[in-house]
Amino acid sequence: MNNSLYKSNNEIIVPTMSILERNFKFFVLLIMHIPSLCCSMFIWNRLANQILGVLVTVNLLTILFELPFTLIYLRDGFVRNQKICPGWILVNYSLFILSIILIAWASIERYLFIYNEQLIKRCRILLHYIPIGFFIVYTPTFYTGLVIFYPCEQAFNPTNYICGGPCYLFRIVPCMIDWGTNVVLVLLVTCFMNSFLIIYNVKQRFRMRGSIITADKSQQWRRTMKLSIQLFSISSLCVIGWVPYGVVSTLQIFSNTDLLTFLLSTFFIYFPYVQTSFTPYVCLLFIPEIKKKFRSTLQSSWLIKLICHKNQVHVNNDEQLNTLTRCDTMIRTKKTVQAQPL
């Protein structure tokens, strides 16, 4: 354990994390998010599906505006100025919760798009634009009211991640409303919709085996399965990042033990960054239009052109050498035949 003392606001602060642990987390998050930032910037304005475009934008904002707070905290081992704690908490809660809400709504919207496409097209403003706009306004407004204006005395801990959280977490009513609605319910909707889509597609495939399969039915099933896999790949990151964190946090609400506190503060509280880091890669791999544009961009890059040019020169040289070798062999064979006695 690092026992170094730091002085901040005329107070002596002892970091609770060792230098080794802080450096490990710092470089892991940094290495994960630098290429993710580049990937997010590439696909940011190239997504035809607007809800995924908004999700990538939220991830991009998280990397640009929230992650620096975390990296500075891990570098120092504490928060030097507690005045930034409300802002850090507000940005952290708003962006992370908005991302999982968007994934939950994308699951519902994808189900309607697959099985009732005409309804989505007729009611696009009601079922697409209005919900997205509502969620974008709702999350920062909700957490501004709880973090900034809720009537309780803040007691920030500068040695804890996001300063130990806001004071409303220690009040049972606002804490349960926030956690039950914005986290537990959202994760349940995401898990249920994705499980339902996958099971329904597999069941539909078994039904097709016992009936005459037309080309239209087969093509429709492949399209449905492809869209479901796209959604499942993105939602699985949400599940990996949030379900362990959500389970441990829920247990901690009802039984605050030292073991749960250690697991949460040491490991699971950083799991949501998995979603932030890997969502752009999933979009790049599983969305055809993004994959196609990435390939064309990669093929037109100067490095690929240089490699292809060198390979082409190498192939041409090999072809010329083979041609010269064949000609030389023919000449020698001709001379040998002429030199033979009749």
C-alpha positions in Angstrom: 0.0 0.0 0.0 1.3 3.4 -0.9 1.7 5.4 2.3 2.7 8.7 0.7 1.0 11.7 2.1 -0.5 14.5 0.0 -1.6 17.9 1.1 -4.8 19.2 -0.5 -6.9 22.1 0.8 -4.8 22.1 4.0 -5.7 18.5 4.7 -3.4 15.5 4.7 -4.7 12.8 2.4 -3.4 9.2 2.2 -4.3 7.4 -1.1 -6.2 4.2 -0.5 -4.8 2.5 -3.6 -1.2 1.4 -4.1 0.9 2.9 -6.9 0.9 -0.4 -8.7 -2.9 -0.8 -8.7 -3.3 2.9 -9.8 -0.8 2.6 -12.6 -2.3 -0.7 -13.8 -5.8 0.7 -14.0 -4.6 4.0 -15.5 -2.7 2.3 -18.4 -5.4 -0.3 -19.0 -8.1 2.4 -19.4 -5.8 4.6 -21.5 -4.7 1.7 -23.9 -8.4 0.6 -24.2 -9.8 4.1 -25.0 -7.2 5.7 -27.4 -8.0 3.4 -30.3 -11.7 3.5 -29.3 -11.6 7.2 -29.6 -10.2 7.1 -33.1 -12.8 4.4 -34.1 -15.6 6.5 -32.6 -14.5 9.6 -34.6 -14.4 7.5 -37.8 -17.9 6.1 -37.5 -19.5 9.0 -35.7 -21.2 10.6 -38.8 -21.4 7.4 -40.8 -24.2 5.6 -39.0 -27.4 5.4 -40.9 -29.2 4.1 -37.8 -29.5 7.3 -35.8 -30.0 5.7 -32.3 -26.6 3.9 -32.8 -25.2 7.2 -33.9 -26.4 8.9 -30.7 -25.0 6.0 -28.7 -21.5 6.4 -30.3 -21.8 10.1 -29.7 -22.4 9.5 -26.0 -19.5 7.1 -25.8 -17.3 9.8 -27.5 -18.4 12.4 -25.0 -17.6 9.9 -22.2 -14.1 9.4 -23.5 -13.5 13.1 -24.0 -15.1 14.6 -20.9 -15.6 11.9 -18.2 -12.5 9.6 -18.7 -10.0 12.4 -18.0 -11.4 12.8 -14.5 -10.9 9.1 -13.9 -7.4 9.1 -15.3 -6.3 12.1 -13.2 -7.8 10.5 -10.1 -5.9 7.3 -10.8 -2.7 9.2 -11.5 -2.8 11.1 -8.2 -4.7 8.6 -6.1 -7.1 11.3 -4.9 -9.1 14.3 -6.0 -7.0 17.4 -5.5 -10.0 19.8 -5.5 -13.3 18.6 -4.1 -15.1 21.4 -5.9 -15.0 19.3 -9.1 -16.7 16.3 -7.4 -20.3 17.4 -8.2 -19.4 18.1 -11.9 -17.6 14.7 -12.2 -20.5 12.8 -10.6 -23.0 14.6 -12.8 -21.1 13.9 -16.1 -20.4 10.3 -15.0 -24.0 9.5 -14.1 -25.6 11.3 -17.0 -23.4 9.8 -19.7 -23.2 6.2 -18.5 -26.9 6.0 -17.6 -27.9 7.6 -20.9 -25.8 5.0 -22.8 -27.6 2.0 -21.2 -31.0 3.6 -21.6 -30.3 4.1 -25.3 -29.3 0.4 -25.7 -32.5 -0.6 -24.0 -34.6 1.5 -26.3 -32.6 0.3 -29.3 -33.6 -3.2 -28.3 -37.3 -2.3 -28.3 -36.9 -0.3 -31.5 -35.1 -3.1 -33.2 -37.8 -5.6 -32.3 -40.5 -3.2 -33.8 -38.3 -2.7 -36.9 -37.9 -6.4 -37.5 -41.5 -7.6 -36.8 -43.5 -4.4 -37.5 -41.5 -2.3 -39.9 -44.5 -0.5 -41.3 -45.4 0.8 -37.8 -41.9 2.3 -37.4 -42.1 3.9 -40.7 -45.6 5.4 -40.1 -44.8 6.6 -36.5 -41.1 7.4 -36.9 -41.3 10.7 -35.1 -43.3 9.2 -32.2 -41.3 6.0 -31.8 -37.8 7.2 -32.8 -37.1 10.9 -32.5 -39.3 11.8 -29.5 -37.9 8.9 -27.2 -34.3 9.7 -28.1 -34.9 13.4 -27.5 -36.6 12.7 -24.2 -33.8 10.4 -22.9 -31.2 13.0 -23.9 -33.0 15.7 -21.9 -34.1 13.4 -19.1 -30.8 12.0 -17.8 -28.9 15.2 -17.2 -32.0 16.9 -15.8 -32.7 14.0 -13.4 -29.2 13.8 -12.1 -28.8 17.6 -11.9 -31.8 17.6 -9.5 -30.4 14.7 -7.4 -26.7 15.6 -7.4 -26.8 19.4 -7.2 -30.2 20.4 -5.7 -31.2 17.4 -3.5 -31.4 18.7 0.1 -28.7 16.8 1.9 -25.2 17.5 3.1 -22.5 16.4 0.8 -19.6 14.5 2.3 -17.2 13.8 -0.5 -14.3 11.4 0.0 -11.3 12.6 -2.2 -9.7 9.2 -2.1 -12.6 7.3 -3.6 -13.7 7.0 -7.3 -16.2 9.8 -8.2 -15.5 11.2 -4.6 -17.5 8.4 -3.0 -20.8 9.4 -4.8 -23.4 12.1 -3.9 -25.2 12.3 -0.6 -28.6 11.1 -2.0 -27.2 7.6 -2.3 -27.5 7.4 1.5 -31.2 8.2 1.4 -33.3 5.1 0.7 -36.1 6.7 -1.3 -34.1 8.6 -4.0 -31.5 5.9 -4.1 -34.0 3.1 -4.8 -35.9 5.2 -7.4 -32.7 6.0 -9.2 -31.2 2.5 -9.0 -34.4 0.6 -9.6 -35.6 2.7 -12.5 -32.5 3.8 -14.3 -30.3 0.7 -13.8 -32.1 -2.4 -12.8 -35.2 -1.9 -15.0 -33.2 -0.8 -18.0 -30.9 -3.8 -17.7 -33.9 -6.2 -17.4 -35.5 -4.7 -20.5 -32.2 -5.1 -22.5 -31.7 -8.7 -21.4 -35.3 -9.7 -22.0 -35.6 -8.1 -25.4 -32.3 -9.6 -26.7 -33.1 -13.0 -25.2 -36.5 -12.9 -26.8 -35.2 -12.0 -30.2 -32.6 -14.7 -30.3 -34.9 -17.4 -29.0 -37.7 -16.4 -31.4 -35.3 -16.5 -34.4 -34.0 -19.9 -33.4 -37.6 -21.2 -32.9 -38.6 -19.7 -36.3 -35.7 -21.5 -37.9 -36.8 -24.9 -36.5 -40.3 -24.2 -37.8 -38.9 -23.5 -41.3 -37.3 -27.0 -41.4 -40.7 -28.7 -41.2 -42.2 -26.6 -44.0 -41.5 -25.6 -47.5 -38.8 -22.8 -47.5 -39.2 -20.3 -50.2 -36.4 -17.9 -51.2 -38.3 -14.9 -49.7 -38.7 -16.7 -46.3 -35.0 -17.7 -46.2 -33.9 -14.2 -47.1 -36.2 -12.7 -44.5 -34.9 -15.0 -41.8 -31.3 -14.2 -42.6 -32.1 -10.5 -42.5 -33.8 -10.9 -39.1 -31.0 -13.0 -37.7 -28.4 -10.5 -38.9 -30.2 -7.6 -37.3 -30.7 -9.5 -34.1 -27.0 -10.4 -33.9 -26.1 -6.7 -34.4 -28.2 -5.7 -31.5 -27.1 -8.6 -29.4 -23.4 -7.8 -29.9 -23.9 -4.2 -28.7 -26.2 -5.2 -25.9 -23.8 -7.9 -24.6 -21.3 -5.2 -23.9 -23.9 -3.4 -21.7 -24.6 -6.7 -19.9 -20.9 -7.4 -19.3 -20.2 -3.9 -18.1 -23.2 -3.4 -16.0 -24.7 -6.7 -14.7 -21.8 -7.5 -12.3 -21.7 -3.9 -11.1 -25.4 -3.9 -10.7 -25.6 -7.2 -8.8 -22.9 -6.2 -6.4 -24.3 -2.7 -5.9 -27.8 -4.1 -5.2 -26.4 -6.6 -2.6 -24.5 -3.7 -1.0 -27.7 -1.7 -0.6 -29.2 -4.4 1.6 -26.0 -5.8 3.1 -23.0 -3.5 3.2 -20.2 -5.8 4.0 -16.4 -5.2 3.7 -16.1 -7.8 1.0 -18.8 -6.3 -1.2 -17.3 -2.8 -0.7 -13.8 -4.1 -1.7 -15.1 -5.9 -4.8 -17.2 -2.9 -5.9 -14.5 -0.2 -5.4 -11.6 -2.3 -6.7 -13.1 -4.1 -9.7 -16.7 -3.7 -10.7 -17.0 0.0 -10.5 -14.7 0.2 -13.6 -16.6 -2.4 -15.6 -18.9 0.1 -17.4 -15.8 1.3 -19.3 -15.9 -2.0 -21.1 -19.1 -0.8 -22.9 -17.6 2.6 -23.7 -14.4 1.2 -25.1 -15.7 -1.7 -27.2 -19.0 -0.3 -28.6 -17.3 1.4 -31.6 -15.5 -1.8 -32.5 -18.7 -3.8 -32.5 -20.4 -1.2 -34.7 -17.4 -1.5 -37.1 -17.5 -5.3 -37.2 -21.3 -6.0 -37.3 -22.8 -3.0 -39.2 -22.3 -3.7 -43.0 -22.2 0.0 -44.2 -19.6 0.9 -41.6 -17.5 -2.2 -42.4 -17.7 -1.4 -46.1 -16.6 2.3 -45.6 -13.8 1.2 -43.3 -12.5 -1.2 -45.9 -12.6 1.4 -48.6 -10.9 3.9 -46.4 -8.2 1.4 -45.4 -7.6 0.4 -49.1 -7.2 4.0 -50.1 -4.7 4.8 -47.3 -1.2 5.6 -48.4 0.3 2.8 -46.3 -1.8 0.1 -48.0 -1.0 1.6 -51.4 2.7 1.5 -50.6 2.5 -2.1 -49.5 0.5 -3.1 -52.6 2.9 -1.2 -54.9 5.9 -3.0 -53.4 4.1 -6.3 -53.8 3.3 -5.5 -57.4 6.9 -4.6 -58.1 8.0 -7.8 -56.5 5.6 -9.8 -58.5 6.6 -8.1 -61.8 10.3 -8.7 -61.0 9.5 -12.4 -60.4 7.5 -12.6 -63.6 10.4 -11.0 -65.6 12.9 -13.4 -64.0 10.7 -16.4 -64.8 10.3 -15.2 -68.4 14.1 -14.8 -68.8 14.6 -18.2 -67.2 12.2 -19.8 -69.6 13.8 -18.1 -72.6 17.3 -19.2 -71.5 16.1 -22.8 -71.1 14.5 -22.8 -74.6 17.8 -21.5 -76.1 19.9 -24.1 -74.4 17.5 -26.9 -75.4 17.6 -25.7 -79.0 21.4 -25.6 -79.0 21.5 -29.1 -77.6 19.2 -30.5 -80.3 21.3 -28.8 -83.0 24.5 -30.2 -81.6 23.3 -33.8 -81.7 24.6 -35.9 -84.7 22.1 -37.1 -87.2 
